[in-house]
């Protein structure tokens, strides 16, 4: 198994003994996050609609980590609630929630179908609501929790052809701000990460001319890697970020719009 590079700041595991639920954990940023969190000592519960998540869990176990895969559709409330119960039965608690699952269905406003709108809002916005509302009571009872939501840089600036995606991610930022206020007094921090253009299947599908145009606007001169975002998740999920609440952390290489 190929782990992400070790954190250079020291050898102590930053998530030792913590239980982390990671949605969208089967590939891309979610997979990188699961591998990194396991390396940092977390017991990982991977949630994904794709059965490929089992391969990621097995990869972690072969490397000596602890992981279980749960096939979950975050838009389906009974499945979400059942998965929370299953995680508690397996691990006894939930310390960290990474709301990473997301989809795109791009089209210009005048061409976007109602189905394309509904699908993206259901997964990217309602899915985050469903999972957080199901997990938050567990964290309240514990008096401790770290919730990190996947937003996007386009939520801050907009993007051509992404009315549904931008609306969903802007909504995630809004919910993050509200939950930071509501749950902070319960010992729970809620933050968001706003990735720029990251080398995932989603970005690889962008036409080459558009990729070149976007890359020309990134001062660092490269697209991000899934590990770049995973490390941002790690910081916000760790006790090092215990006084960070309601923040939106951009991971975009300094993208200029």
N, C-alpha and C positions, 0 to 999 in steps of 0.2 A: 504493500500500500504506500502511496506517495502522500505524506502529510504536507500541509503548508509549512513554510519555513518557521523555525522556532522564533518566538519573540525574543529580541535581543536584550530586553531590559532585565532579565533574570530568569532563574530556573523554577521559581515557585508557580505552581498551577493556579491560575486566577479564578477558575470556576470549580475547584475541587469540592466534590460532594453535592454540587448543585444539580437540580433537575431542570432541563431545558426542553421546551416544546418549540419545534421549528416547523412552520408550515411551508409548503413548497420545497421540501427538503430533498426531493429526488434528483435534482439536477441544478446546474448553474450556481447562482449565489447561495441557494439553500443547501446544496451539497457541500460547497466549500465551508459554509458556516457550521454544518454538522461535524465535519472532519476537524475543524479548528477547535470547536467547543469540546469535543471528545478529547482532543489532545490536551486541552487545558483542564481536564479532570471532570467535566460535566457528564452526567448520565443523560443521554440524548433520546428524546422521543420525536422521531421524524413523522410528520404528517404530510401526506400527498395523495392526490387523486390517482396518481400513477403507481402501479405496482413496482416500478423501478426503485422506489424507495427502499424496498427490502434489500436490494443489492448494496445500497449505501450503508444500511445498518450492518449488514454482514461484513462489509469492508472495515467498518469500525471495530467490530468484534474480533476480526482476525488480527487486528493491530493491537489488541489488548484493551480496547475501550469498551464502554457499555452503551448499547443502543437498541432500541426497539422501533419497528416500523408499524404505523397505523394508517390504513387506507381511509382517508377522510376527504369528503367533499365539503369545503368550508361554507358553501352556500346552503347546505342541508343541515338545519339546526339539530335534528335528532342525532345525526352522525357526529356532530361536534360534541354534543353533550355526552354521548356514549364514549367518545374517545377520551374526554376528560376523566370520566369514571375509570376507564381502562388504565390510563396513565397513573392515576392515584392508586389503583389496585397493584400496579407493578412497582411503582417507585415511592409511593406514600406522600408525595408533595409535588408542587410545581413552583419553582423559584423564578424561572425565566420564560418569557414568551416572546418569540421572534415571529411577528406577523409578516412573513416574506412572500407568501403565495400571491401570484398575480398573472394576468393575461393581457394581451392586446388584441384589438380588432379594429385596425386603423382604416379610416375613410374620411374624406372631406365632409363637412357638415351637410352639404346638399346631396351627398350620396350615401350617408350613413343610414343603415337600416335600424329599425327599432330593436330588432334582435341583437345587433352588434352593440347598441347602447346598453341594453339590459344585461347582456352577458358580462361585460366589463364591470359595470356597476355592481353586479351580484357578487363577483369574485373579489374584486379589488377594494370595494367599500363595505358592502354588507357582510362579506366574509370576515373582514377585520373586526367588524362590530360583533358578529356571531361568536367568534373565537374569544375575543376579549371579554365579552359579557359572561361567557361560560367559565373562563379561567379566573377572572378577577375575584370572585367570592372565595376561592381557594387561597389566593394571596392575602386577601383581607383577613381571613381567619388565622393565617400564619403571622401576619404583621410584617410581611416582607414580600417584595416582588420587583422584578425588572421587566418592563414591557417595552419592546422596541418595534416600531412599525415601519414598513417599507413605503416611503413616499417616492418622489422622483424630482429631479431638477426641473422637469417640465411643469411640475405643479407650481413652481415659482415664476416661470417665464412663459408658459404656454408652448405649444408646438404644432406645426402645420399637420393637419390630418389626424389629430388625436383628441377631438372633443371629449370623447368618453373616457379615455385614459387620463387626460389632464384633470377632468372633473373628479374622477375617482381619487386620484392622488392628492389633489387639493383638499378633498374631503377628509382624507386620512390625516393630513396635517391639522385640520380643524379639530378632528376628534382627539388627536394627540394633545392639543392645547387644553381641551376641556377635561380630559381624563387626568392630565397632570395636576390640575386643580382639585379634582374630586378625590383622587386616590392618593395624592401626596401625603395627606394627613394620616393615611393608613400604613405608611411605610413602604409605599410603592412608587417607583419613578416610572414615568412614561415619556419616551422620546421617539424621534423619528430620524431615519437616515434618508437622505435624498441623493441617490446615485445619479451620476451622469451617464455617459455612454459606456457600458461595460460589455466586455467580450463574452456575451451569452448567445444562445441560439436566437433570441429575440433581436439582438443588435446585428448579428451576422446576416440576418435576412434583409437588412436595409440595403437598397441598391448602392453599388460601388461609388457612383458619383456623389451620392448623398453622404456616404461614409467619408469620402475625401473632404467634402465641404465641412462636415462636423469636425473632423480631425484638425483642420486648419484653424479652428477656433479654440483648440485645447492647448494652453501654454506648455504643458508638459510633453506635448507631441506624441501622445499615445492614448489608446483607449484603456479604460481601467480593466482590472482582472476581477473575477469573483472574489478572490482573496482580499483585495483592497476593501471591498464592502464588508466581508466577513470580519476583518479586523476592527472596523468601525462598530459593527454589532457587538463584538467582544468587549470593546471598551465600555459601551453603554450598558452592557449586561453585567459588568464587573462591579465590585465594590469601589474601584477607583473612581467611578462616576456617581458616587452616592449623593453628590450635591448637584448633579445635572438633572434637570426636570423640565419638561415642556420644550426641549430644544429640538432644532432641526439641523442635523449635521450633513452638510453637502460633501459628497465624495465624487468630485467631478473633474479633477485635474486643473481647476481654475477656469472652466469653460466660460467663454465670453460670448454673449448673445448679441 
